[in-house]
Amino acid sequence: MALRRAGLAADWATLLWEVSSLPPAGFAAAAGALADAGRAADCGLLLRQGVARPVAEVAEAVLALDGADREREARDLLEAFVRVRTPREAAELAGTGGPRLLPLLRAAAREVSSEREWDLVHALRVAGVPGV
């Protein structure tokens, strides 16, 4: 990468942080472009930074990734989300994202740990999310 070769690696990290605040569709497109370019580590960093977004925007980004056949990136974003956000926030995400998001979210929680999946299922039931 040209920025790293020029000694500007810190600028690349700043650029990724800026990209993480793009509207959800642009954020999803950037993650896809990084994945296509073989920049898995940078894509993962971008997705992890994206979990700081409001819950509704994370849901929109996950659905944009999934709709663009970027299932791996959608899963990675959800796994990062369930690792750092509360089960209550994950239940809010499921309620915001519609029926397509629930199975993706449960699978991501299961990948993190069985305890995280159980915490999520409990939060979903408390929140009254249908389909649990």
Summary of the structure (lengths in Angstrom):
residues: 132
radius of gyration: 15.2
end to end distance: 44.6
largest distance: 52.7
contacts: 411
relative contact order: 0.11
helix: 78%
strand: 0%
